[in-house]
Amino acid sequence: MLVTLGTRAYDLTARALVVATRPAASGDADVVEVGATEVAGVAETAGAAGAPAVAVAAVVHGPEDVEAAGRAGAALVIDPRGLADGATVRAAAAHRAAVLGLFGAGADPATIVERAHAAVALGVPPARLLLGPALPAGPGMLGAARRLAALGWPLAYDAGPAPSPAAVATAVAAGWRLVRTPDPRAARRVCAVLAAILEAQR
C-alpha cells in the first residue's frame, strides 16, 4: 500500500504513520496536523536545522483554506466534511496535496467508497487519497476496523483526546495505516512493535 504525502512516498504495507494532532508534540510523529493558517510557521520549524523533517497536514473548511495551506507547503489536507464538497477536493488536487476525508460515526461504507471514487474523478490520485471513518469503541471495534479495511483504501484512525494504546494496536493490526493522536510518542511505540511483526510476516 503506497501513500504519497508531498514529495515523499511511503510503503505502508507493514507500517503505520503517526500524525500528531498537537504541534507541540510532533517530535515522534511523521506528520504534524495544524489549522490551515498555521502551516507556514510549522513548515519552517519542521525544516529548521536540527529539527526532524515532518510532513505538515492542514485541517481545511473549504477551497480557500486549501489554497492557503497549499501555498504554505501542506502535504496533506484534512477534510472534516468527508469529501462532500467538490470544490475543496478539486483545490487539493490542483495543489497536488494528499487528501484525508473524515467521516462521522455511522457513515455508510457505500457512501464512503462513492465519495472516494468521486475524489479520484476530480483529480486526486489514489495514492494521495486517505479515508478516516469513525470506529466504535469497545468489543465491536476490531470487526468494524477489519470490515472497513477491506474497502481497499488507506485508512486513518482517530485515537481521540485520550488515546488508548490497545485501541491503536487494534486499528493498526486490522490494516489501518495512519494514526491521528495527541500522544505520538505512545502511538509510535505501538506502531513500531506492530511494524516488526508485520514485516516478519511478509
Buried (B, 14 or more C-beta within 10 A) or exposed (E): BEBBBBEEEBEBEBBBBBBBBBBEBBEBBBBBBBBBEBBBEBBEBBEEEEEEEBBBBBBBBBBEBBBBBBEBBBBBBBBBBBBBBBEBBBBBBBBBBBBBBBBEEEBEBEEBBEBBBBBBEBBBEBBBBBBBBBBEEEEEBBEBBBEBBEBEBBBBBBBBEEBBBEBBBBBBBBBBBBBBBBBBEBBBBBBEEBBEEBEEEE
